[in-house]
Each structure stands twice: as structure tokens, then as C-alpha cells.
């Protein structure tokens, strides 16, 4: 065992995951890798946003393949339940199904694995050269201990030493490179350092007989457009455009269902509803439209028995936020529409690691998808869930540089207070301000556009309400239902009408019995509420004005 070669780091990390109460078994990912390892000289790069389980999967691969490990706990996991391994004679399954031709026991703990997590902290006075030199020094030390009879001399490169070991010992290595692009965000790296790092990866992996498999993960896809430094030997798999590995990163609907059952069984006073997990952490989609949850946030919520945002702002978010604030490439309007609940068309591009300066609208929106701030589906991008919506809303409400969008968001506090007080005059003034703002977001000519504006002026409500939009309620559809998160707060059912009266909107709430859904949802949450406010908003296209009406309905 060494520091990087057949290290216990990956084993310890993955074993702790397996032993955790909210472990999700995704070991069938290994089935996709067995044929690649058998063929040799294969290289895959899987890019996903942070907190989507990349490091857990990398640790799993290191723990499974590494020599000198005792990974017998895999026998109780899904990889051991495939047809080829259900029999003492797996050869009888050969040829029936490509996925069943490989017995996990033929691969477990059979390979020399070099496992590098590039996110590890550097020394205070580090530079790129020292960072890489330190990694090479430790790997060479590990190799010399494991292969003492292969001659090494000072000045021999890591790449040549690996080649010599392969030639003399017929040994092949699996390289597990986790968070490969982290080095692009280290404060001490320059543009030249980034180019040198791409060259280093190419020298380590490209056209080398000693590599059985390179498994590399990161947030950023690989740059494919440079010449001498290109690492074009990798097959890339992104969340937005490739389905092959999608099910292994993030949690599926069925997996969250199972985790929720564990939570209910082991938590003495469970306060989280199943739909809370969907509202807060769902919203991502694979290219084949399977729903995916943010896994880290789901586990944190169930472990702590508390729904809240577990998204911690990173340097990447701060960088993206700066593009919004400065309205680079006119993305301010797009962000405002997405915060209002709309999806906007976008051409998601392969966002290259070396293209850190974003200049076009599609580049900026693509970067937001890559970093996990937006979801991409059917040619449009949108904010996936409440957890991310809160991040965007916070930016909009705090940054005066955003101009009219900031002012609309700031007015949302006053709008909510006016609604709860029944102050329809103030409500109408705020809606008129939204309509007359110097740079209107929309043409404001139909109910969809009016809905987007109203969503913005009620932005503050999301802090204390679970807000549903245009869902079936009672005998029809309502525009918004505000479910209070705090016991005793008032609920709100809001109906919008274009070229009709607020009285007609309230009558529709009554006629279609929208309050049934509200009461049912609050009963599911086991949460009592105060009043239910029926809010009707009417907008006249001809007169360009708004009228509001509020009636109070008490729950029973």
C-alpha cells in the first residue's frame, strides 16, 4: 500500500459510505467499466456538478479494483447479484448478455490503482509546479516500494517509470483521477499552468501501454480544441448530453422513496414530508428525462431531520453571479424570468476547461448548467428547485446593480405584508410599478406573462411559504397556492385574470373548490394554519391597470 498507489484513502472513504444509514448502492457502475478494463487503454471522463456523488463513485472504483485491499463487503452489494456471479460457474452465462459476461470476482482487488484526488489542499506557499511535483514524488516512491527490482534513477520521469514497469512486469494500472479540474480554480494557477496541466494529463494517459483504464471526474468537461495539448483520448459523459452513466450520479425518484422509508423508520420525530424533498432538491433531468435529486442535500436533510438549503456557495457561483450582476451578454432578463418560474431557450455548449472567460449568453447559461445552478431539458434551461431558487433570489434581492429586477424583488417584502393585511391599494400600486418599470420583462399581454411578474413581486413569500404554481386543485387549476411553513401562518390561494375582474377570480376559487387541496396538503404536513386568504388579481389590457380583492376563508 502507498500514498497514491493502492491507497487506503479510497477504501476508507467508500467503506464509510456503505456503513452510513442513507447509503445508496450504485455499484452496478462497475459493470460498465469491466469491458473497458479488459480491453485496456480506455479513458472516460464523467463531468457532473459538485455534490452529485462523483467522489463517492471514484472512491468506490479505487476500493474495488485496488490490490492489497480486502473488499469483501462488495459481496453484499448489487454488483455481486448479477447473473454471471449468481453461479459458481459464471462461464455458462458467457455470450448471453454483454453486461453479464464479467464476474466481479475476476476484477475485485486485482489491479494496481493510482488514486489521486486533486481537490486536496496544498501548502500555503504552493505553486502549480510544486503541487504536481509533490504528486509525482509520492507516486514514484510508492512504485519503487512495490516494484523494487525495476531500476529507477534520478531524473527518470514518472511516465517512463510506469512504462518500464509495464514492460518488465507486464503490469497495467487503473488511474482514478478525482476532481481533475479543481486545479483550474486554485488561486496560484496561471493560464500557462493550466495549459501545462492539460499536457501533464496527456503525458500520463495518452498512448500508454501501462493504462488499463483512466476514470476521471470533474465539474468541467475536457477542452477539445487545442492541438498539442489536447487529451482527445477520453470519452466524455456530461449530465446535459449523455445518458450512459446518468443513473449513477444523483438520486432517482425510487432511490429517494427508499431513503425516505428508512428516514421514517429510524427517526423518532420525523418532520420532513416526502414532497418536501422533491420541492427542495429535485428538478434535475438526465438526457432521457429521468428525474434526479441532489444527493448530498437529500442525505443532509434526512440525517439532520431538517429541510433547508445545504448548497454552500463556491467560487464558481460567485464567478457566475458576477456575470449576472454585470449583465454580461444580456443574461439579466433570462435570470429574472427563471426566478419568476419560467424556462428560457438555450443552446447548451460544451463548456471547455480552458475557456474561463465567458462572453456569450449561451456560454454563460451553459456554465450555469455545468456547475449545477440550472437544469437543461428540451432545449431550455430553468432553475431546478427551491434550494437553487433561494440562491438566485438572494442575489437578486441583495444586489442593487441589477436595477429594476432588484427593485421588484425588494418590493416583494412589502407586497407580502400588504396581502396579509388585506391592503389591496398597496398591492395594486406595487403591481402597477412592476408594469410601468423602465425595462419591462415581458409584453404583459397574457396570463402567462402576468403570472411571471406576480411571481417576482411575491419573491419574499418563498422564505416562509411552500409555493405551488398552476397545479390541479379541486375541480380546476389555480395560479398559486402558498402553503405556510410556520404553524399558524395564513395560507394564500391566488388567482389571476386578464381582462376580467378580481371578483371573478375569487369566484373561480370558490366554484372550483381550490381550498380542498390546500386543506389536504396542510393535513399531510400535520400543520395547522391560520386564515386562508383568497386573492383575486385582475388586469385590463385596455386600461393597463390592476385591481385586487381579498376574501378570508377560515379553515375548519
PyMOL commands that set and color helices and strands:
alter all, ss='L'
color gray80, all
select helices_A, chain A and resi 8-18+29-39+54-65+72-76+78-81+83-85+90-93+98-100+104-106+128-146+158-169+180-185+191-205+246-248+253-266+274-281+295-304+315-325+328-330+332-339+361-370+386-398+400-402+404-421+424-436+447-457+459-463+502-511+515-524
alter helices_A, ss='H'
color red, helices_A
select strands_A, chain A and resi 42-47+112-117+173-178+211-218+235-238+284-285+291-292+344-345+375-377+380-382+465-469+472-473+476-477+480-484+491-498+531-540+545-554
alter strands_A, ss='S'
color yellow, strands_A
deselect
rebuild
show_as cartoon
